[in-house]
Structures are given as structure tokens and as C-alpha cells.
Amino acid sequence: MLRRNREIVIFNLSAIDLFCSGMGAVMVLMVLLMPYYKKKDPVPPEPPPPAPVVVVTPPAPPVPEPPPVVVIPPAPTPPKPVPHPSVLIHDLELMIVIDTTSSMGDQIDDLRGTLGTIINVLSRLSKNLKVGVVAYRDAGDEYVVRGFPLRRVETGGAGMKELRGFIDGMKADGGGDIPEAVTEAMQAAALPSAGWTPLVKLPERSRQIILFVADAPGHDNMASKSGPIASSWQAGDARRGVYCAVPTVSASYFKPLAAAGKGHVVAWTDMLGAILDVVIDRK
């Protein structure tokens, strides 16, 4: 008797079943493990290169143009004044012969008040200045002729102080009649003792001047003597001259006197004007 096959078949699976079972197990595992699966991060693409930095430099503010340079040319050197030849005086000796009778008060005051100015002006015309004064009136007055000899004068000097003292002491007085002692005054002014430098010692371009300041003529009987005295003193030397600053009414008397001394009559305006007229010899 045949024995029965007692083999217990627990699993009766075919190959396909086994394959499907395996695959199912794998799928279960994949589902279970999927959350834990670490995905590899994708390689990020390289960032694009940075854009080039464009440095924008603001434009520099415009530089203001400097103001135009104005070139001022130096002032031209003024030409040195060329003085009139008569002004170029080496030595100047001036004798003022002035009528001091009562009608001459204004002229005396003018001389007294402008003496400083006169000396300053004349000192600019000559570095060697001598001034003298002959004061005259007429016979019968306190004096006929009174003189101050020619002295070297300069501002502040001893000669200037003595000259001012003499002029300050003059006053207008006397002269009861019209004619005055013109001839005696001319004679006193022409004396060598009046202080004149002798012509032989007088430098070239020097001037020696007698200036009458008067308002009345001299005595008619003496007029013929005044001219020769003036002519003798002038001695034909162009450096000497006799001038007369008088009003028009007396000009006819003094013109021959001035002509004899190679000078002329000047119109009376003021003391300084009269002196400059004769020193510069404006005719």
C-alpha cells in the first residue's frame, strides 16, 4: 500500500508570485523610506558676473575766468620844466626903494604882510639872495632917506630878522605936498655902500635890481639928475636894471628914470606881483 504523501505545503507560490511579492516588498520599502531620502541639492548655476561698476564722476564746476588783467602803464615821467632864461638867476640882489609918506600906507602894509612870501619865492629863484630897502619921504619930514643895506636873507636867518625889523619900523607919515625926494632916494640906492657886489665880481646870470614903489613923482627941478644917476649905476651891464612900480598918473615921471637904468615901468598890482614882474623881467 502506497503511503500517502504527507508533505505539508505551507507556501505554494509560483515564481511569478515570488517575483511580484518581492517587488511589492520593495515598493513598500520605497514608500516608507521616501521621506527620509535626501535629495542631492542641485548645483546652483553660477551667478552671472557682476555688472561692471561704472563710476560716474560729476563734472567739475566750471572755473570762473579771472577778470582781465588791466595793465596800467606807468605814468610817463613829466618833462622837467624849462624855466625862462630870466629865471635862472645865480645871484639876485634886490633894492626896494619905497615912498613912505602918508599916502603909501597900503603899500607898506602889503610889503610888511607879504615879506615872508616874497623871500620864500625869491629864494627859489636864486640860492644867493640879497635884499635891501631905501625908505624915503621929503625935505621937512622926519627923514628924507633912510636905508637898510643889501643883506643875505633866508627864511629864519639873521638877515631876515633884521630886514623884518626895519620894515616893521616903517610907517606912512609926512609928505605934505605931492612931489617927494625921488632923486635923493635914487642916489642912496646906487651908492656902493648900499651893499652891491661889484660888477667885476658878479657871476654871470645874476641880477641886480632897483625897484621904486611910489605913488607920487619927484621934484621937477631934480628930474634931470635922477636919470644920470640911474644910468651911471647901470653902467651898460645887462645884469642891472632900474624898474618902477607906480600908478598910471605918475608913470610919465618915472619912465625916463627907468629907461635910463635900462628897465621899465610896471603896473602896480601888489608887492609880490611887482617884484616878480621885474625879477623875471616881463615886459
Wavefront OBJ file of the C-alpha trace (Angstrom):
o trace
v 0.000 0.000 0.000
v 1.160 3.043 -1.007
v 1.919 5.535 1.670
v 0.250 8.825 1.373
v 2.339 11.825 0.674
v 2.235 13.704 3.916
v 4.332 16.743 2.692
v 2.870 19.828 4.131
v 2.932 22.625 1.686
v 2.933 25.880 3.513
v 3.690 28.045 0.627
v 2.680 27.245 -2.723
v 3.910 30.077 -4.761
v 4.934 30.142 -8.238
v 7.923 32.004 -9.490
v 5.813 34.838 -10.733
v 4.178 35.140 -7.382
v 7.511 35.295 -5.751
v 8.696 37.971 -8.115
v 5.588 40.019 -7.578
v 5.836 39.585 -3.851
v 9.412 40.778 -3.906
v 8.579 43.737 -5.980
v 5.729 44.622 -3.707
v 8.048 44.464 -0.723
v 10.470 46.748 -2.477
v 7.723 49.192 -3.307
v 6.547 49.211 0.324
v 10.056 49.915 1.455
v 10.425 52.711 -1.043
v 7.203 54.267 0.107
v 8.236 54.023 3.721
v 11.717 55.339 3.152
v 10.840 58.045 0.701
v 10.501 60.811 3.341
v 13.962 60.065 4.544
v 15.526 60.108 1.187
v 17.958 63.036 0.963
v 17.859 64.527 -2.341
v 21.061 65.881 -3.597
v 20.800 69.623 -3.922
v 21.107 70.605 -7.476
v 24.221 72.549 -8.243
v 23.105 76.130 -8.417
v 24.047 77.815 -11.572
v 26.968 80.143 -11.327
v 25.771 83.636 -10.695
v 26.256 85.928 -13.589
v 29.322 88.086 -13.318
v 28.594 91.360 -11.582
v 27.870 94.194 -13.830
v 30.863 96.455 -14.166
v 30.742 99.348 -11.761
v 30.504 102.485 -13.735
v 31.877 105.334 -11.644
v 30.179 108.453 -12.772
v 32.363 111.391 -11.871
v 30.318 114.520 -11.610
v 31.644 117.228 -13.840
v 33.883 119.673 -12.094
v 32.259 123.023 -11.507
v 33.323 125.500 -14.116
v 36.323 127.528 -13.067
v 35.388 131.170 -13.284
v 37.545 133.038 -15.652
v 39.754 135.512 -13.862
v 38.920 139.097 -14.579
v 41.011 140.516 -17.328
v 44.201 141.984 -16.039
v 44.237 145.637 -16.837
v 47.813 146.677 -17.220
v 48.095 150.301 -16.268
v 51.196 151.675 -17.869
v 53.327 153.734 -15.551
v 52.678 157.393 -15.740
v 55.155 158.994 -18.038
v 57.776 160.976 -16.285
v 56.801 164.589 -16.745
v 59.456 166.540 -18.500
v 61.447 168.768 -16.296
v 60.164 172.297 -16.635
v 62.454 174.505 -18.578
v 62.373 177.837 -16.819
v 62.520 181.083 -18.691
v 66.151 182.110 -19.092
v 65.481 185.162 -16.921
v 64.532 182.850 -14.024
v 67.889 181.076 -13.956
v 69.483 183.543 -11.584
v 72.817 182.864 -9.930
v 72.885 185.845 -7.564
v 69.865 188.095 -7.018
v 70.307 191.466 -5.338
v 67.092 193.472 -4.928
v 66.898 197.000 -3.540
v 63.320 198.098 -2.796
v 63.067 201.891 -2.878
v 59.720 202.791 -1.300
v 57.936 206.076 -0.669
v 56.847 206.094 2.992
v 54.755 209.245 3.011
v 51.203 209.223 4.374
v 49.552 208.148 1.083
v 51.582 204.897 0.944
v 50.039 203.107 3.923
v 48.521 200.302 1.853
v 51.756 199.550 0.007
v 53.761 199.496 3.231
v 51.257 197.138 4.842
v 51.395 194.926 1.742
v 55.181 194.715 1.931
v 55.067 194.029 5.642
v 52.395 191.335 5.313
v 53.908 189.505 2.351
v 57.594 189.814 3.179
v 57.889 186.147 4.188
v 56.229 185.003 0.975
v 58.376 187.316 -1.113
v 61.576 185.946 0.412
v 60.408 182.334 0.018
v 59.577 182.869 -3.652
v 62.786 184.723 -4.446
v 64.826 182.077 -2.625
v 63.502 179.526 -5.126
v 64.710 181.694 -7.985
v 68.162 182.235 -6.568
v 70.199 180.428 -3.944
v 72.118 183.607 -3.193
v 69.534 186.270 -2.370
v 70.287 189.724 -1.018
v 67.569 192.267 -0.232
v 67.823 195.873 0.894
v 65.395 198.759 1.431
v 65.574 202.510 0.939
v 62.688 204.377 2.572
v 62.234 207.986 1.523
v 59.960 210.939 2.174
v 60.772 214.598 1.505
v 62.581 217.586 2.907
v 60.992 218.807 6.124
v 59.754 215.336 7.173
v 61.211 213.164 9.940
v 63.791 211.922 7.420
v 64.470 212.303 3.728
v 66.178 208.946 3.140
v 66.630 206.004 5.472
v 68.233 202.781 4.284
v 68.792 199.128 5.096
v 71.836 197.896 3.081
v 71.655 194.764 0.986
v 71.923 191.690 3.184
v 71.905 187.995 2.531
v 68.444 186.857 3.605
v 66.887 183.439 4.034
v 63.890 182.241 5.981
v 64.712 182.127 9.686
v 68.164 183.646 9.228
v 69.655 186.664 10.980
v 69.464 188.791 7.832
v 65.751 188.047 7.502
v 65.101 189.050 11.115
v 66.942 192.354 10.671
v 65.139 193.093 7.401
v 61.770 192.390 9.004
v 62.657 194.622 11.945
v 63.449 197.500 9.575
v 60.227 197.094 7.565
v 58.099 196.699 10.692
v 59.506 200.018 11.866
v 58.341 201.840 8.734
v 55.144 203.832 8.882
v 53.345 206.058 6.420
v 53.675 209.683 7.503
v 54.668 213.119 6.254
v 54.714 214.332 2.678
v 52.524 217.412 2.889
v 52.927 218.219 -0.819
v 52.834 215.940 -3.864
v 56.475 215.729 -5.024
v 58.801 213.536 -2.975
v 62.562 213.040 -2.743
v 62.868 210.596 -5.642
v 66.304 211.791 -6.754
v 67.771 211.535 -3.256
v 66.350 208.008 -2.965
v 67.895 207.018 -6.312
v 71.248 208.355 -5.220
v 71.123 206.456 -1.898
v 70.161 203.198 -3.619
v 73.002 203.456 -6.163
v 75.805 204.018 -3.652
v 78.406 201.252 -3.388
v 77.867 201.415 0.362
v 74.337 200.091 -0.240
v 75.938 196.657 -0.431
v 76.103 195.916 -4.173
v 78.503 193.243 -5.366
v 80.973 194.929 -7.774
v 80.226 194.048 -11.377
v 83.678 192.534 -11.867
v 82.894 190.009 -9.127
v 79.289 189.381 -10.096
v 78.746 185.894 -11.624
v 77.078 185.539 -14.980
v 73.306 185.001 -14.947
v 72.979 187.274 -11.918
v 70.602 190.185 -11.461
v 70.941 193.482 -9.592
v 67.657 195.383 -9.434
v 66.483 198.718 -8.073
v 62.689 198.748 -7.728
v 60.860 202.007 -6.990
v 57.467 201.597 -5.289
v 55.786 205.019 -5.265
v 52.610 206.894 -5.998
v 53.951 210.432 -6.478
v 56.585 211.935 -8.770
v 59.711 213.688 -7.639
v 60.507 217.379 -7.768
v 60.673 218.752 -11.292
v 63.919 220.612 -10.664
v 65.583 217.302 -9.695
v 64.200 215.131 -12.520
v 67.162 215.841 -14.767
v 69.518 214.463 -12.121
v 67.776 211.154 -11.428
v 68.334 209.730 -14.921
v 72.123 210.223 -14.978
v 72.410 208.613 -11.542
v 70.470 205.579 -12.772
v 72.496 205.390 -15.979
v 75.806 205.639 -14.148
v 74.814 202.849 -11.766
v 73.553 200.601 -14.577
v 76.879 201.086 -16.390
v 75.654 199.405 -19.563
v 75.565 195.994 -17.907
v 72.539 193.869 -18.781
v 72.609 192.315 -15.324
v 71.496 195.621 -13.800
v 68.184 197.443 -14.188
v 66.016 200.153 -12.643
v 62.269 199.487 -12.512
v 59.328 201.500 -11.214
v 56.013 200.105 -9.896
v 53.792 203.188 -9.932
v 50.184 204.159 -10.732
v 49.326 205.443 -14.154
v 49.162 209.073 -13.034
v 52.832 209.033 -12.089
v 54.108 206.827 -14.902
v 55.161 209.745 -17.120
v 57.629 210.960 -14.490
v 59.177 207.559 -13.786
v 59.503 206.306 -17.380
v 62.649 208.383 -18.129
v 64.192 207.214 -14.860
v 63.509 203.558 -15.668
v 64.718 203.966 -19.255
v 67.989 205.489 -18.052
v 68.510 202.415 -15.901
v 67.635 200.012 -18.793
v 64.409 198.966 -17.073
v 60.764 199.907 -17.474
v 57.622 200.876 -15.607
v 55.364 198.082 -14.364
v 51.730 198.482 -13.386
v 51.176 198.400 -9.656
v 49.076 195.428 -8.559
v 50.615 194.098 -5.375
v 54.076 193.927 -3.901
v 54.825 190.316 -4.815
v 53.450 190.764 -8.323
v 55.541 193.882 -8.901
v 58.714 192.181 -7.657
v 58.176 189.088 -9.813
v 57.477 191.269 -12.844
v 60.865 192.915 -12.586
v 62.869 189.884 -11.432
v 61.578 187.803 -14.338
v 61.701 190.969 -16.492
v 58.285 190.554 -18.153
v 57.723 193.491 -20.454
l 1 2 3 4 5 6 7 8 9 10 11 12 13 14 15 16 17 18 19 20 21 22 23 24 25 26 27 28 29 30 31 32 33 34 35 36 37 38 39 40 41 42 43 44 45 46 47 48 49 50 51 52 53 54 55 56 57 58 59 60 61 62 63 64 65 66 67 68 69 70 71 72 73 74 75 76 77 78 79 80 81 82 83 84 85 86 87 88 89 90 91 92 93 94 95 96 97 98 99 100 101 102 103 104 105 106 107 108 109 110 111 112 113 114 115 116 117 118 119 120 121 122 123 124 125 126 127 128 129 130 131 132 133 134 135 136 137 138 139 140 141 142 143 144 145 146 147 148 149 150 151 152 153 154 155 156 157 158 159 160 161 162 163 164 165 166 167 168 169 170 171 172 173 174 175 176 177 178 179 180 181 182 183 184 185 186 187 188 189 190 191 192 193 194 195 196 197 198 199 200 201 202 203 204 205 206 207 208 209 210 211 212 213 214 215 216 217 218 219 220 221 222 223 224 225 226 227 228 229 230 231 232 233 234 235 236 237 238 239 240 241 242 243 244 245 246 247 248 249 250 251 252 253 254 255 256 257 258 259 260 261 262 263 264 265 266 267 268 269 270 271 272 273 274 275 276 277 278 279 280 281 282 283
